[in-house]
Amino acid sequence: MQLHDSQKKIVQSTARYKVIRAGRRAGKSVLQIERMIFDAVGGDDRNVYYLAPNQTQARDIIWLLLRKRLHGIAEFNEVRLECIVPTKDGGTSLIKLAGWENRENFRGKSARSLTFDEIDTMKDFFIGWADVFRPTLIDTGGGATFVGTPKKENPNLRRLEKIAETDSNYACFHFTTYDNPFIPETERDELLKEYEGNMDSYNQEVMAEHVDDAGALFKYDALVDVFSNTITKRESKYLIVDIADDGSDKTIFSFWEGLEEYRVESFARMNTETIVDKIREYAAQDQIPFSQIAVDAIGVGAGVASSSMLDGIIGYKSSYSAIKTDQDIVRLPNVGYTPNSPMLTSNYRNLRSQCLFTLSDLVNNHKIASKVGGEHKEKIIEELSTYQDASKGDGKRQATGKDDVKASIGRSPDDSDTWIMRMYFEAKERILPQQTEQSIRTLNTLQNQFTMNKSSFSSGCNR
């Protein structure tokens, strides 16, 4: 195979993990076929796995090219997308193609090398990588290649490049469509003309550049940095509880010291009584006052928030009116402000939108932190990166609705809900002593709504 210069750098690299960000038709797929064959024939009984976003793409992107390349050499299983190849030692090895949706099938398997193609369209990638695929390399000392053209929706390449900044096991490579000398000159000349007026797509698809989503509430790099941020902590502690509405969700307890999340606990299939007991236990154990505990008071959570055993806790509902403050919690984008100038109070569609904009301001300015890692960390990053400024131009600031986020990521964004609810206390604290009458009325309304809900629930239980 004749390699162009950018491909040669990848082949010559000895890094265990290779991150390849490349433009369309830049030579990604052909290179991966050659590399997988090289890995497979290098020794007996090696397993070489290739994963595309789904099974159909695995077949379309690689399978036909692989069959053509190994025609007359390998044995092919068309149904399983597998081929058995002879090795230099006289034995055989396996090359298998699969879709990311079938990732659970790889638990407990061993791999010599892994390839993840079009990685920026793989949801929950880092959870799957940590739980399923990284363990397959333990007994072989094998490596992995992460390949794709950047996408805004799941910026996994961008995250991997950030990891590579501090981890010497990783090496990053970037080349554009123009770096492939085998593309006809006439096609190269036409590219820029065809993308005229849509430079974001040109920069992303051809130049393989990361293109920021202009409407995103959270800056992606800042969101990742939350889990390594060092902030000045306040002594006040908070407990935020997102309560499962059905058997598919978990009840999540998120613990905060000031603006640093220091612990998370989650439980499946908890009833109201058990949740109430657990809140009381955690409050005593971590010395958290009831007035600094917020509970999602929708559905099943209404019973918890209304419990007489938890007098003083906050029953949070996203549909409540936003809290009016004497200072704007989030400065409006694209507006110039003079130092120390007073800011007008912003209007929000509801309390949830207010909390989301408050949270984005803290995240983007590196003023919030979390000590929690693992699956919780990955879910927080994926969920919050989905939120957009969905304001409609009527003066009410609005964020993406929860149902829309759920549809986008394929699950309920419960982990980030605890972070959003934590912002209730930040919004409340920004009301100054010389607060307006309107601010007082809003807070009173919120308290009255909670009291009425609590009375109604108690009356219903007594009948």
N, C-alpha and C positions, 0 to 999 in steps of 0.2 A: 504493500500500500504506500502510495506517495503522500506524505504529510506536508501540510503547509506549516509555516514557522510557529504559529500559535499552537497547533496540535503537537508539534515536536516538544515544546516546553512542558506540556502536560505529561507526555510519555516519559520524558527524562526526569521528571520530579520523583523524588523518593518519599514524599509525604504520604502518610497513612490515609488521610482524608483529603480528597481533592474537591474543591468547589469551583464549578465551571459555569460562568455566566456568559452566554453567547447569543448573538443575533440569529434570526431565522436563516436557515440554509448556510450556516457558517461552518458546518462540518461536524456537528455534535454527534449525530447518530452513527455515522460511519466510523468515527473514532471509537465510540463505545463498543461497537461490534468487534473491532480488532482487539481492543483491550480485553474484552471478556473472553475471547478465544485464547488470547495469550495467557490469561490467568488460568483457564481451564486445562490447557494442554501442558502446563508447567509441572504437573505432578498428578499422581493417581488419586482417585476418589475425592476430587475437589467439587464443591458445590458453588456455582456461580449464579447469582440471582439478579434479575433485572425487573424493576417495578416502574410502571407508568401509572398515571392517575387512575386508569381503569383498564380492564382486560382488553376491551376493544382497541384502545390506544396502544397497548403493548403489542397487539397483533399488527396494527397499521404502521407503527413507527419502526419496529425492529424485526418482526418475525420473517417477513418476506425477504428482507435484505440478508438476514442470518441464513435462511435456507439457501439462498443463491450463493452466498459466500462459502458454505460448507457442503454444497451439493456433491454427492458421491463420497463424502468423507464421514459425515455424522449420520446417526439414526434419529429420525424425527417422530415425535408424537404430536400430531396435529391438534388433538383434543386438549391435551394437558399443556401445550406450548412448551414442550421440553425437547432437548436433543442430547444424545449421548455422543461425546467426542473422544477419539483416541488420544492418549497422552504420549509424551516423549519417552516414558518409562515402560510403555507397552500395555498400560491399563486403560481405564476410562474415567471421564469426569462428566458432570452434569451441568448443562446450562438451562436455566428455567426462567420463563417470563411470566409475569403476573400483574394484576391490577392492585392498586393501593387499597381498594375496598376489601380485598382478600388477605390483608396483612396478618390477621389472627392465625392464618394457616401456617405461618412461619414460626410460631412459638415452639421452642424446644429444638429447633433445627440448628445445624452448623453451617457456616458459610466461609468460603475463602475470600470472596469479594461480593460487594453489593453495589448496584447502580440504581439511583433514583432519578428518573427522567421527568422533565416538566414539573419540577418539585414545587414551584410556586402555585400549583393548582391542587396540592395535596393538603386536605384539612387535617388538623390535629397531628401535623407531621412530627413535632418534637416529642409528643406523648408516645406515638408509635415507635419512633426511633429509640427512645429510652427503654420502653417496656418490652418491645418485641425484637428489634433488629440489632441493636448494639450487643445484646447477649449472644447472638449467633456468631460473633467474631472472637469470643473469649478464648476458645480452645484452639483456634487456628492462627490467631494473631493477624487475621486478615484486615482488609481495608474497605473503604467505601468511597464512591464517587457521587457527588450531588450535582445534577445538571439541569439547566433550564434557561429560558428567557424570562426576564423579570415580569412579575404581575403585581398589581396593587393589592389584590384581595388577600393573598396569603404570602407575605414577603419572606419566605423561608430562606431564600438565597441571601437576602440582606442580613438576616439573623445569623446565618452561618458565617458570613464574612465578618460580622462583629465578634463572633466567637474566635475566629482565626486571628484577631488582633492580639489575643493573649494566650493562645494555645498553639504551640509549635508543631503539633501533630497535623495541623491543617495548612493547606496551601491554596491560594485563590488565583483563578485565571479569568481573564476577561478579554473577549475578542468580539468583533462586530461582523456583520454580514460582509462588509468590504474586505475583511481580512482573509476571506476565502478566495484565493486567486483562480479557482476553477469555475467561478461563476462568470458567465459570458459578459463581456464588456458592455454590450448593449443593455443588458438587464441592470447592471450596476449604475449606468447613467440614468435609467428610467426611475430608479427607486425614489430619489428625492422629489421628482416631479409628481409622482403618484401620491406621495404623502403630504403634498403642499396643502397647507391649511389645517393639518392635523399633526403638529410637531410632537405632541406627547406620544402618539402612537409610533411615530418614526423613531424617536429617541428610545422608546421601550423595545419595539420589535426588531429594529434594524441595528441600532447602536448599542442595544442591550444595557441601557442605563436605567437606574432606579428612578421612577417617576412618582413623586409624591402625590397623593390624592388631595387635591385642594380643599375638598369639603370635609376631610377627616378631622374629628375633634382632637385626636391624640397623635402627636408626633411619634412615629414608630420607634426611633432610636431612644427617645426619652422614656417611652413605655418599657422597653427592655431594661433601661438603666435603673428603673425603680427598684429592681431586685439587687442592685449593688450600690445604691445611693447611701450616703452617710449624711444624716440630717441632725439638727439639734432637736432633741426630743423634749416634749412637755411631759410633766408627771401624770397628768390626767389619763385615766384608763377608760376604755370603751369596749363594749361587747355588742356585736351586730349579729343578728340571727335571721337567716333566710330559711323559711320553713317549707319543706317539701309539700307539694299539693297532691301528688300521687305517688304510686310505688316506683316510678322511674327516676324520681329525683331524690336527692339527699338533703337532710337538714344540715345547714352549714353554720358553724359558730366561728366568727372571726374576731380575734382579740387585738386591740390597738393600745399602744402607749403613745399618746399624742397622735402624730401622723405617721407612725411606724406600726405596721401590722407585724406582730411578733409570734402569732400562733394561729393555726386553723384546725378545727376539729369538725368531722362530718360523720353523720350517722344515717343509716337507711331505716325506714319503717318505724319511726318514732311516733307515738301517739301524743295527744295534747298533754296528758298528765306527765308523761316521761320528759317531754320538752320543758315543761314548767319546772320540774324537779332539777333538770340539768342546768337550767339558767340560774336557779337559786344556788346550786352547788358551785358553779363557776364564779358567780358574783362574790360568794364568800371566799372562795379559794384565791381569787385574784384581786380581791378588795376593790370591786367595781360597783359604784353606787347604782341603784336602779334607775336613777334619772339619767344615767349615761349608758343605758342599754336600749337599743332599738330593735324592734321585731317587725318583720313583714306581716302586716295585719290584714292581708287579703286571703280569703278562702279559709283553709285550715288554721292559718296564723291568727285569725280573728279570735279564736278561742283562747290562744296563748296570751295575746295582748290584753284580753279582757279578764284574765284570771285575777281573782282577789288576792292570790298569793304573790302577785307581782305588781302591787300598787306602786305607781310612779314611773314605770317603764314607758317608753315611747312606742306607740303603735303607728308604724310608717305606712302610708299609702301614697303611691306614686301619682295618683290623680288629684291629690290635695293641691290647693292653690300655692303658688310660690311665695316664699317669705320675702316681704319688701324690706330692703335694708337702706341705710343712709348712704352707703357706698356701693358702687357697682362691684359685684363679686368678680366678674370677668370683664376685662377691657374689650371693647369691640374691636374686631380685626380691621386692619387697613385704615385706622384712625390715629392721627397724631395727637399726643397728649403732652402738655408742658409739665415739668416736674412739680409735684405737690398740688396739681390742679384738682379741684373737686370733680367728682364723676357723677353723672346722673344715674339714678337707680334704673337698672335694666328690668324689663318685664319678661317673664318666662311663661311658656304655655302651661306648665304645671310644676309641682315640686320635683318630680323626677328629672325634668329637663334642667332645672336650676342646679340640682345636685351633680348632674353630668357635666355641665359647663364649669362648675366649681372644681370638680375632680380633674378635668382636662387642664385647667389652669395650673393646678398643683403639680400634676405629672409633667407637663411641658416645661415647667420651670424648676424641675428637680427638687421639689419641696415635700415629697412624700416618698416613703420607703416601705419595703417589705422584707422580712427575714425568711419568708416561707418560699420553698422551692418546689420541685417535683411537678406533679400534675396540676396542682393549684396554680402555680406560676404560669404554666403553659396555657391554661384555660383563661386566666386573667388577660394575658397578652392577646390571645386570639379574639376574645370577646370585646375588649375595649377598642381594639384596632378596627372593629367593624362600625363603630358609631360615627355618624355623620352629623354635620349641622344641617338640619332639615327645616330650618325656618322658612316661612312662607311669605315674608315681606310685609306682614301685617303688624309689625312692632313686637310680636311675641317670639322670643327665642325658643327654638324647639330642637330636640335631638331625636335621632332615629328611635322609633318605637320598639319596645321589647319583642313584640311578635315578629317584626321585620328582621331583627337580629337573630331570633330563633330560626326563622326560615333560611337565613343566610348561612349559619354555621351548623344547622341540623340538630340543635339541642337548645335547651333553655339556658340562658346566660346567668346561672345562679351564683357562680363564684364572684363575678364582678358586681352582682347585685348588692353584695355586702359592702363593697367599696362605695357604691353609689349611695347607699343608706348612711354610711359613715359621714357623708358630706352634709347631712341634715344638721349635725352639731356644729359644723363649720359655718354654715349659713346662719344659724341661730346666734352664734357668738359674734357675728359681724354687726348685729343690731346694737347701735351705740346707746349710751345712757340718754342722750337727747333725741331718741328715736321719734319718728313721726307718729301721729295718731293712726295713720293707715297701717303702720307696722304693728302697732299694738292690736288693732282690730283683726289683722291677719292671724297673729299668734293666738288670739282669743278664739277665733273661728276654728283654727286647727284643734285647740284643746277641747272646744265644745263638741266638735265632730267626734273626737275620740271618746269623750265622756258619754255621748249619746249612743255610740256603738257599743260601749261597754255595758250601759244600762239595758239596752235592747237584748244583748246576748245573755245577761244575767236573768232577765225576766223570762226569756225563752227556756232557760234551763230549769226554772222553778215551776213552769207549768206542766 
